[in-house]
């Protein structure tokens, strides 16, 4: 939720690394790679040379086809996370307590189920992982929490959360600043959630990434608390989403909003593999000797071509909006197909927009 308002891809069946990063069945990814085979409604195309955002990122097209629409009586929007399902379709979570199934090619909604906590109260759902058994791991930034849901929205499990990461007064996190991103690392044994903003007592801009380790020999549904890492955002930005890459690194979205100016959205490649476990460090100052997660800028989305996009409020590039969800939909030889989505907050001056990117890592 906004706090203020050309590569040829191989068949994923041949790629072990692809199976590990996306964790779900090979068939699902084979279908998911076809997401960019045909442009959905409202997509725009220009000459290939006009699609470059940076040396590492290009944009194929965007789609506003779902903006301000409804499905089965439910508003289609408020999207905060995307994930590839095992059959190649997309799962999408709304921060207004709805879990959608979208067609992997056209993005058209196919089903929707309501989400709630154990007492039946609505969630501020932000992160989404489709586990290998088809169940959904969904984070809510209200408490914060990570729960496991069945495909029809029943709660099956709830993961432990360190006290310090809980919202004040139970912990040191600020409201609307907790678990935004959620991803499974290669192999499917480690789950990682990204906090959006720093804890009270930590230096501004240093956010924590919490992990859990799968118990039961790597095949069970249950997770126990694991290592924690520190990541420094650019000034004034938070982390709305994170996705694991095939080699154990992370795609990290950083985002901010300035009234009268618009959104800032940057895509980073981050490496947590040599970062310090910060779970035992009470206050992260940047001067405490802890090795932070290293990051490399892949693209500032403001530098992407607008491709004819229009904005309903001031933006430094009319293509930009409140981008919050991300899924890796294909992979081959260090190149990813990445799908982004914006959260329109059900706001007349914001747009539900999907972005089809090609990313070289």
Secondary structure, DSSP 8 states (H G I E B T S, - for coil): --S--------GGG-HHHHHHH-S-HHHHHHHGGGGSS--TT-----GGGGBSSSSEEEEEEE-TTTTEEETTEEE--EEEEEE-TTS-EEEEETTTEEEEE-TTT--EEEEEE---TTS----EEEEEE-TTS-EEEEETTTTEEEEE-TTS-EEEE----GGGSBTTTSSB-TT-SEEEEEE-TTS-EEEEEESS--TTS-TTEEEEEEEEE-TTTTSS-EEEEEEEEEE--TT-EEEEEEE-TTS-EEEEEEEEETTTEEEEEEEEEE-TT----TT-S---S-SS----EEEEEEEGGGS--TT---SS--SSTT---EEEEEEEEEETTEEEEEEEE--TT-TTS---EEEEEEE-
